[in-house]
């Protein structure tokens, strides 16, 4: 019979920080102060903007909020960022 749906792999949560999702999933080149949500587990309360890497051409400018399960940052996306 036909099965429709997602293949799911479960992983037990550990003590280390882990990222489950990032939203939005697309960013527009040349955007300033884009809000980005990082959802996961075990994020440290003392997280600094220098600790966050969003990839080449995307710069985290400030942390808007931090909880053990979510970080919200404001980021700038370069106008010449390479897609991917």
C-alpha positions as CSV (number, residue, x, y, z in Angstrom):
1,X,0.0,0.0,0.0
2,X,1.1,3.6,-0.5
3,X,2.3,5.6,2.5
4,X,2.4,9.3,2.5
5,X,4.1,11.4,5.1
6,X,7.5,12.3,6.6
7,X,10.4,10.0,7.5
8,X,11.3,10.9,11.1
9,X,14.4,10.2,13.1
10,X,14.3,10.9,16.8
11,X,17.4,11.9,18.7
12,X,17.6,12.0,22.5
13,X,18.3,15.5,23.9
14,X,21.7,15.9,25.4
15,X,23.3,18.6,27.6
16,X,25.0,20.5,24.7
17,X,23.2,23.3,22.8
18,X,21.3,22.0,19.8
19,X,19.5,23.8,16.9
20,X,16.2,22.3,15.7
21,X,15.0,25.1,13.4
22,X,15.7,28.6,12.1
23,X,13.1,31.0,10.8
24,X,12.7,32.5,8.4
25,X,14.2,29.9,6.1
26,X,15.0,32.5,3.4
27,X,16.6,35.9,3.7
28,X,16.6,38.8,1.2
29,X,20.0,40.1,0.1
30,X,20.6,43.7,1.2
31,X,18.2,43.5,4.2
32,X,19.1,45.3,7.4
33,X,18.0,44.4,10.9
34,X,16.2,41.1,9.8
35,X,14.8,39.2,12.8
36,X,15.9,35.6,12.9
37,X,14.6,33.0,15.4
38,X,16.8,30.0,16.3
39,X,14.8,27.3,18.1
40,X,16.5,24.4,19.9
41,X,17.6,23.3,23.3
42,X,20.1,24.2,26.0
43,X,21.0,27.7,24.8
44,X,23.2,29.4,27.4
45,X,21.8,32.5,29.1
46,X,25.2,34.3,28.7
47,X,25.1,34.0,24.9
48,X,27.0,36.8,23.1
49,X,26.5,38.1,19.6
50,X,30.1,37.0,18.8
51,X,29.0,33.4,19.6
52,X,26.5,33.4,16.7
53,X,27.5,32.5,13.1
54,X,24.8,32.8,10.5
55,X,27.1,32.1,7.5
56,X,29.1,34.2,5.1
57,X,27.4,37.5,4.2
58,X,25.0,37.4,7.2
59,X,26.1,39.3,10.3
60,X,24.4,39.0,13.6
61,X,24.1,42.6,15.0
62,X,22.4,42.1,18.4
63,X,20.6,39.5,20.4
64,X,17.0,40.5,21.0
65,X,16.1,37.7,23.4
66,X,17.5,34.4,24.8
67,X,15.8,31.5,26.5
68,X,17.0,27.9,26.9
69,X,14.9,26.9,23.9
70,X,15.0,30.1,21.6
71,X,17.3,32.8,20.5
72,X,16.1,35.8,18.5
73,X,18.8,37.9,16.8
74,X,18.8,41.0,14.6
75,X,21.0,40.5,11.5
76,X,22.2,42.3,8.4
77,X,22.3,40.5,5.1
78,X,24.9,41.8,2.6
79,X,23.7,43.0,-0.8
80,X,26.3,40.7,-2.5
81,X,25.6,37.6,-0.4
82,X,26.1,34.3,-2.3
83,X,22.8,32.3,-2.3
84,X,23.0,28.8,-0.7
